[in-house]
Amino acid sequence: MSQDPKPLKKKVVASKPATTVQSQRRATSTRNVQSFPLLFNKQTYIYIGIGCALIAVGLLLMLGGGMKDPNVWDESVIYSFRRITLAPIFILAGLGMQVYAIFKK
């Protein structure tokens, strides 16, 4: 009793041309990039950069101050106007600029 197997029917699946699929992928990837806006605008980032620069200048003003002779203590080198007053003013101005830039939005 041998039965002849039925011939299998082949399913034909119509697919879209490759160029259409690729263009759809490009369109979706472009939409994804545009759907995430930046947190701040350009002017805010400029203020943040200015604040960072002011902090860096303040830290640079505090640099140095080594004694020429290790056996002699010179207060004017360590406790100068530049290190005690001017540098902290620059640093606080930079921090104030950062706070302003963040809360400006």
N, C-alpha and C positions, 0 to 999 in steps of 0.2 A: 504494500500500500504506500507507495511512494507518491507524495503529493508534490506538485511543482510549486515552488514558492512564488508568491505573487511578486511581480517586479515592483521595486520601491519607486515611489514617485519622488522626483526631485523638486524641492521647493525653490522657487526663484524669488530672491529678495531684491527688490529694486533699491539701489542706493543713490544718494546724491553725488554729483561730481565732486572730486577732491577740492577743487578751487572754492566751491561754495562752502564746504565745511571749514576750510582754512580761513576764509573771510569772516565766517561767523565766530570763529575762535578769536580772531583779532578784534572783532567788534566787542565781544564780551570782556576781553582783557583790557581794552581801552575804557570801557564803562567802569570796571572795577577800580582802576587807577583814579578816575575822576570822582568816585564816590567817597573818597577819604580826603576831606579838606585838611589843610594845615591848621594847627592849633592857634597860631598867632598870624597876624599879617606882617607884611614886609617892614613896616615902620617899627613894630614891636621888636623884631629881631635886630634892627639897627640900634634901638635903645639898649637891648641886652648886650650887644657887642661893645657899645660905649661904656656900659657899666663894667664889663670884664676888663676893658682897657684901663679904666680908672683904678680898679683894684690892682692890676699888674703894675701900674706906675707907682702906686702907694707902696707895694712890696719892694720895688726896685729902689725907692727912696730910703728904705730901711737897711739896705745892703751895706756891707763894709764896716769900717770902724775898728779895724785891728790896731793895736798899739804898736808904735814903732819900736819901743824898747819894752820888753816884757817886765822889767823891774820897775818901771815908772807908770803910775796910774794917772791918766789924763781924762778928767770928766768931760771936757769940752768935745772930745771925740765921740763918746758914747751918748751923752745927754745933750746933743745939739738940737737946735730948732728944727732942723730937717727931719730928724728921727722921732722926736718927741711930739711935735705938733703937726708939721706939714704932711707927713706920711699917713698918720691916722685920719686926717681930714680927707685925703684922696680915697682911702679905703672906705670910709663911711659914705662919701659921695657916691662911690661905685655901688655899694650895697643899696643905697637909697634909689639909685637909678634902676637897679634890678627889681626892687619892690615896685617902683612906679611902672616899669615895663610889664610886669606880670599882672598888676591890678588894673592897668589901663583898659584892657579889653572889657 
